[in-house]
Amino acid sequence: AQEDHEAERIAREQKIRGLEEELNGCQGRRKTTEHEVEQFRAAVTKYKEEGYRLSNMEKEVRHTLEEKKNQLRNLQDARSDRLKRFGAWVPTLLEKIEVAHRQNRFHQKPRGPLGACIQLKDPSCALGVECCLKNLMHSYCCTDYHDEKILNQIMTQVCPKGRPKPTIIVSRFLEHVHDVSQFRSRCEFPTVLDMLELDDPVVANALVDQRGIENVILIKNAVQARQFMGKNKDRNTKEVQPSNQSAEGAKDMRALSGGERSFSTVCFILALWDAMESPFRCMDEFDVYMDMVNRRISMDMLMEVAKNQKTRQFIFLTPQNMSNLQPSPTLKIFKMPDPQRGSGVIETTREQEEEQEAMAT
């Protein structure tokens, strides 16, 4: 009986050792399987992120493609419709202004966009005139604040969301053009006023009041323009606008337009940032004077720098439309609400305001 007990003990010990070895093997296989599962999970996460990234890239490409198609469509439409050069929605805005005028909602019919109300006597001066007038090309005129309020309501209905509304100039309409004979430039070069055909006294007076076009002369050669201003003795000549910028003149900051100076400043700041270690980079209204092409180039350069410097925070403040940028984990866009009143409105003097109130009553 003792021998049987010993044999049974040995058999059980052998069985236990076998089970322990089998258990160790199972545990090893389990660890291997768990490791493989973790690897598969990491791969799934990686490919999901890659899928999200590719999906976002596809959306960006589609958005850019659609934007380019719209731009091409607008440019093609602008060739046949002069008003669409100021925005694809401008013809609709003018139609609604005409309807409101026929309904006697305005005291006097607003004028605008001002760029559509002028004609050039010499097409070669187009660049100089455009650089001189800048945003006034897209502005509108109202005779009083009552009309400005009505026009602002119409603009809110028509203007694309996220796009700033055009400026509204409020000033009493006159039937005659201001007499600027005593104050205009007197030299051998033409003024901006000389190069414009202005049939509407309201438009002419707005450009004189807001930009002083009788004091801005046009000189095609930038070098000649600088030489003239260096020896200018005409106190009525306030500004010289090169109407045909040469490559030589563009190298001199004094010969650059406002948009060109803004673009040059952005390039200069980008160069400075390479030598700075500040964790924060902030720029405010850096693109206000730029045209759409330079604005897009500047924003692309800034975004490229920001993407490559992930350890720093970049803050860009601009009044322009940023709908072409898509939010992402590294890009946040905060849009401030429009002010309740006074947005884009050029104030008049107290005397003009009293005259307008008297007319309204």
Wavefront OBJ file of the C-alpha trace (Angstrom):
o trace
v 0.000 0.000 0.000
v 2.916 2.305 0.789
v 4.434 1.610 -2.626
v 1.101 2.397 -4.315
v 0.877 5.676 -2.388
v 4.442 6.638 -3.395
v 3.739 5.828 -7.047
v 0.555 7.876 -6.980
v 2.485 10.809 -5.430
v 5.142 10.652 -8.101
v 2.501 10.473 -10.839
v 0.722 13.492 -9.402
v 3.960 15.458 -9.137
v 4.743 14.660 -12.757
v 1.238 15.703 -13.764
v 1.602 18.954 -11.779
v 4.941 19.690 -13.454
v 3.352 19.009 -16.837
v 0.427 21.307 -16.055
v 2.808 23.990 -14.766
v 4.828 23.789 -17.977
v 1.609 23.966 -19.995
v 0.493 26.949 -17.886
v 3.804 28.723 -18.459
v 3.446 28.081 -22.180
v -0.106 29.473 -22.173
v 1.006 32.547 -20.235
v 3.835 33.123 -22.704
v 1.468 32.770 -25.642
v -1.003 35.111 -23.896
v 1.684 37.790 -23.447
v 2.691 37.378 -27.080
v -0.941 37.675 -28.164
v -1.498 40.726 -25.929
v 1.600 42.351 -27.412
v 0.325 41.632 -30.916
v -3.094 43.069 -29.985
v -1.424 46.275 -28.733
v 0.530 46.490 -31.951
v -2.654 46.033 -33.981
v -4.435 48.689 -31.896
v -1.552 51.114 -32.398
v -1.617 50.372 -36.122
v -5.398 50.925 -36.235
v -5.023 54.243 -34.394
v -2.196 55.282 -36.701
v -4.140 54.425 -39.845
v -7.261 56.121 -38.487
v -5.265 59.292 -37.875
v -3.749 58.964 -41.327
v -7.249 58.491 -42.722
v -8.485 61.612 -40.899
v -5.470 63.544 -42.161
v -6.039 62.424 -45.737
v -9.745 63.175 -45.385
v -8.974 66.694 -44.160
v -6.471 67.140 -46.970
v -9.114 66.019 -49.442
v -11.592 68.520 -47.988
v -9.000 71.290 -48.184
v -8.171 70.401 -51.780
v -11.861 70.261 -52.693
v -12.466 73.578 -50.934
v -9.494 75.166 -52.702
v -10.625 73.725 -56.025
v -14.155 75.049 -55.514
v -12.765 78.417 -54.478
v -10.568 78.575 -57.588
v -13.524 77.598 -59.762
v -15.582 80.390 -58.206
v -12.753 82.859 -58.741
v -12.416 81.770 -62.361
v -16.185 82.044 -62.819
v -16.199 85.509 -61.268
v -13.305 86.635 -63.459
v -15.056 85.321 -66.561
v -18.286 87.045 -65.525
v -16.394 90.267 -64.813
v -15.200 90.365 -68.420
v -18.791 90.783 -69.572
v -20.296 92.439 -66.471
v -18.373 95.424 -65.115
v -20.294 95.412 -61.833
v -19.165 91.887 -60.951
v -15.591 93.130 -60.763
v -16.603 94.532 -57.382
v -18.183 91.272 -56.225
v -20.449 88.632 -57.725
v -23.245 89.799 -55.423
v -23.035 93.518 -56.397
v -25.595 93.328 -59.271
v -28.115 91.822 -56.853
v -27.371 94.578 -54.333
v -27.922 97.293 -56.943
v -31.195 95.675 -58.016
v -32.459 95.746 -54.428
v -31.310 99.374 -54.075
v -33.282 100.239 -57.222
v -36.384 98.468 -55.886
v -36.119 100.291 -52.546
v -35.652 103.586 -54.412
v -38.828 103.009 -56.444
v -40.639 102.268 -53.184
v -39.476 105.683 -51.860
v -37.591 104.108 -48.962
v -34.590 106.373 -49.614
v -34.561 110.156 -49.368
v -32.126 110.042 -52.295
v -30.863 107.041 -54.212
v -27.459 105.868 -52.884
v -24.482 105.853 -55.234
v -21.997 103.056 -55.624
v -19.839 101.193 -55.872
v -17.794 104.298 -56.600
v -15.380 102.370 -58.808
v -18.266 101.559 -61.154
v -19.267 105.241 -61.326
v -15.994 106.506 -62.789
v -14.310 106.253 -66.172
v -10.604 106.634 -66.933
v -9.505 109.060 -69.626
v -6.224 107.158 -69.986
v -6.290 103.374 -69.279
v -2.532 103.404 -68.632
v -3.231 105.293 -65.385
v -5.512 102.542 -64.046
v -2.972 101.162 -61.554
v -2.123 104.580 -60.141
v -5.787 105.550 -59.763
v -6.633 102.220 -58.120
v -3.724 102.546 -55.680
v -4.894 106.061 -54.851
v -8.565 105.235 -54.272
v -8.011 101.821 -52.613
v -11.144 100.732 -50.720
v -13.100 103.760 -51.933
v -13.556 101.821 -55.180
v -15.967 99.519 -53.314
v -17.654 102.224 -51.191
v -21.204 103.599 -51.380
v -22.607 107.076 -50.674
v -25.779 108.041 -48.790
v -27.178 111.524 -48.242
v -28.145 110.977 -44.579
v -28.196 108.404 -41.786
v -31.748 107.346 -42.604
v -30.625 106.185 -46.048
v -27.467 104.670 -44.570
v -29.582 102.521 -42.244
v -31.758 101.261 -45.118
v -28.711 100.530 -47.287
v -27.009 98.724 -44.410
v -30.066 96.475 -44.017
v -30.012 95.636 -47.729
v -26.284 94.903 -47.588
v -26.843 92.535 -44.669
v -29.332 90.576 -46.786
v -27.146 90.420 -49.887
v -23.495 90.334 -48.754
v -22.035 86.832 -48.328
v -21.747 85.739 -44.713
v -18.312 86.250 -43.233
v -17.431 88.934 -45.753
v -17.061 92.536 -44.545
v -19.660 94.918 -45.914
v -18.544 97.826 -48.093
v -17.925 101.205 -46.502
v -20.849 103.643 -46.503
v -19.991 107.343 -46.784
v -22.652 109.595 -45.278
v -22.629 113.128 -46.649
v -25.358 115.419 -47.986
v -25.743 115.101 -51.749
v -25.075 118.258 -53.745
v -26.113 119.028 -57.312
v -22.801 120.693 -58.163
v -19.175 119.616 -57.923
v -17.005 121.279 -55.291
v -14.991 124.195 -56.616
v -11.409 123.049 -56.038
v -9.761 125.471 -58.452
v -7.966 127.299 -55.622
v -6.749 124.135 -53.911
v -5.830 121.746 -56.736
v -2.251 120.929 -57.702
v -0.610 123.257 -60.192
v 2.148 121.508 -62.087
v 2.856 119.914 -65.455
v 1.546 116.519 -64.313
v -2.161 115.548 -64.239
v -4.023 114.944 -60.999
v -6.236 111.948 -60.343
v -9.188 114.308 -60.735
v -7.944 115.270 -64.207
v -7.767 111.636 -65.326
v -11.314 110.728 -64.269
v -14.567 111.256 -66.135
v -17.072 112.015 -63.378
v -20.635 112.589 -64.562
v -22.200 112.441 -61.098
v -21.442 115.377 -58.752
v -22.120 113.124 -55.748
v -19.360 110.710 -56.778
v -16.949 113.525 -57.616
v -17.535 115.259 -54.279
v -17.113 111.993 -52.360
v -13.710 111.366 -53.956
v -12.636 114.952 -53.324
v -13.801 114.883 -49.693
v -12.519 111.435 -48.782
v -9.321 111.187 -50.822
v -8.416 114.686 -51.996
v -7.938 113.538 -55.597
v -7.320 117.137 -56.675
v -4.076 117.063 -54.664
v -2.732 113.704 -55.890
v -0.742 113.824 -59.122
v 0.083 110.901 -61.393
v 3.610 110.376 -62.710
v 4.284 107.218 -64.695
v 7.975 106.983 -63.809
v 8.677 106.254 -60.123
v 12.167 107.798 -60.213
v 10.762 110.966 -61.747
v 8.031 110.967 -59.087
v 10.608 110.908 -56.267
v 12.635 113.656 -57.911
v 9.537 115.799 -58.290
v 8.517 115.400 -54.638
v 12.089 116.148 -53.568
v 11.935 119.599 -55.130
v 8.166 120.132 -55.015
v 7.246 123.708 -54.149
v 3.527 123.425 -54.833
v 1.833 123.408 -51.434
v -1.341 121.999 -53.015
v 0.416 118.812 -54.127
v 0.017 116.451 -51.178
v 0.936 113.162 -52.824
v 2.487 111.666 -55.951
v 1.175 108.325 -57.182
v 3.393 106.450 -59.696
v 0.932 105.114 -62.267
v 3.396 102.618 -63.747
v 5.688 101.122 -61.093
v 9.086 100.182 -62.479
v 11.262 97.446 -61.029
v 13.846 100.050 -60.035
v 11.311 102.137 -58.185
v 9.873 99.133 -56.388
v 13.209 98.626 -54.610
v 12.771 101.932 -52.764
v 10.297 101.858 -49.863
v 9.364 105.474 -50.558
v 8.045 104.469 -53.966
v 5.903 101.573 -52.721
v 2.142 101.735 -52.347
v 0.435 100.956 -49.042
v -0.180 97.316 -49.975
v 3.399 96.836 -51.138
v 4.709 98.322 -47.905
v 2.480 95.995 -45.891
v 3.725 92.981 -47.857
v 7.357 94.071 -47.433
v 6.767 94.526 -43.698
v 5.397 90.978 -43.403
v 8.492 89.608 -45.185
v 10.748 91.654 -42.896
v 8.990 90.394 -39.756
v 9.228 86.783 -40.960
v 12.980 87.282 -41.318
v 13.174 88.765 -37.798
v 11.288 85.816 -36.329
v 14.075 83.488 -37.461
v 16.408 85.307 -35.039
v 13.931 85.625 -32.136
v 13.211 83.103 -29.377
v 9.925 84.535 -28.134
v 7.264 81.837 -27.575
v 4.499 84.183 -28.794
v 4.198 85.803 -32.225
v 1.371 88.312 -32.765
v 0.437 90.441 -35.800
v -2.482 92.882 -35.951
v -4.154 94.022 -39.199
v -1.067 93.206 -41.232
v -3.001 92.880 -44.524
v -5.385 95.848 -44.538
v -3.792 97.628 -47.511
v -2.948 94.545 -49.574
v -4.752 93.344 -52.656
v -6.252 89.855 -52.678
v -3.204 88.234 -54.298
v -0.646 89.611 -51.820
v -3.031 88.957 -48.926
v -3.293 85.280 -49.863
v 0.476 84.964 -50.360
v 1.160 86.631 -46.998
v -1.303 84.411 -45.160
v 0.124 81.279 -46.802
v 3.651 82.281 -45.732
v 2.542 82.995 -42.160
v 0.617 79.720 -41.908
v 3.602 77.776 -43.264
v 5.901 79.320 -40.652
v 3.361 78.624 -37.898
v 3.021 74.957 -38.930
v 6.790 74.477 -38.892
v 7.217 76.086 -35.445
v 4.863 74.024 -33.296
v 6.529 75.044 -30.014
v 5.403 78.658 -30.472
v 1.974 80.264 -30.459
v 0.991 82.526 -33.348
v -1.829 85.093 -33.102
v -3.036 86.888 -36.240
v -5.678 89.643 -36.072
v -7.295 90.752 -39.326
v -10.558 92.403 -40.428
v -10.461 90.401 -43.660
v -12.451 87.307 -44.569
v -10.643 84.099 -43.562
v -13.168 81.615 -44.981
v -10.420 80.032 -47.097
v -8.777 78.685 -43.913
v -10.139 75.527 -42.337
v -9.948 74.988 -38.539
v -7.770 72.094 -37.403
v -6.281 70.772 -34.137
v -3.459 73.316 -34.538
v -5.531 76.150 -36.069
v -8.322 77.969 -34.240
v -10.366 80.758 -35.846
v -12.302 83.181 -33.622
v -14.653 85.610 -35.355
v -15.702 88.732 -33.448
v -19.347 89.833 -33.836
v -20.047 92.956 -35.851
v -20.581 96.136 -33.798
v -24.200 97.182 -33.407
v -23.736 100.491 -35.169
v -21.088 102.477 -36.944
v -19.354 99.545 -38.682
v -17.842 100.754 -41.910
v -19.506 104.171 -41.699
v -17.484 107.333 -42.193
v -18.718 109.998 -39.802
v -19.515 113.501 -40.947
v -19.014 116.774 -39.134
v -21.483 118.157 -36.585
v -22.627 120.853 -39.051
v -23.375 118.264 -41.735
v -25.232 116.099 -39.215
v -27.451 119.019 -38.167
v -28.201 119.812 -41.812
v -29.136 116.186 -42.464
v -31.446 116.067 -39.442
v -33.124 119.253 -40.646
v -33.662 117.733 -44.097
v -35.075 114.535 -42.602
v -37.682 116.501 -40.648
l 1 2 3 4 5 6 7 8 9 10 11 12 13 14 15 16 17 18 19 20 21 22 23 24 25 26 27 28 29 30 31 32 33 34 35 36 37 38 39 40 41 42 43 44 45 46 47 48 49 50 51 52 53 54 55 56 57 58 59 60 61 62 63 64 65 66 67 68 69 70 71 72 73 74 75 76 77 78 79 80 81 82 83 84 85 86 87 88 89 90 91 92 93 94 95 96 97 98 99 100 101 102 103 104 105 106 107 108 109 110 111 112 113 114 115 116 117 118 119 120 121 122 123 124 125 126 127 128 129 130 131 132 133 134 135 136 137 138 139 140 141 142 143 144 145 146 147 148 149 150 151 152 153 154 155 156 157 158 159 160 161 162 163 164 165 166 167 168 169 170 171 172 173 174 175 176 177 178 179 180 181 182 183 184 185 186 187 188 189 190 191 192 193 194 195 196 197 198 199 200 201 202 203 204 205 206 207 208 209 210 211 212 213 214 215 216 217 218 219 220 221 222 223 224 225 226 227 228 229 230 231 232 233 234 235 236 237 238 239 240 241 242 243 244 245 246 247 248 249 250 251 252 253 254 255 256 257 258 259 260 261 262 263 264 265 266 267 268 269 270 271 272 273 274 275 276 277 278 279 280 281 282 283 284 285 286 287 288 289 290 291 292 293 294 295 296 297 298 299 300 301 302 303 304 305 306 307 308 309 310 311 312 313 314 315 316 317 318 319 320 321 322 323 324 325 326 327 328 329 330 331 332 333 334 335 336 337 338 339 340 341 342 343 344 345 346 347 348 349 350 351 352 353 354 355 356 357 358 359 360 361
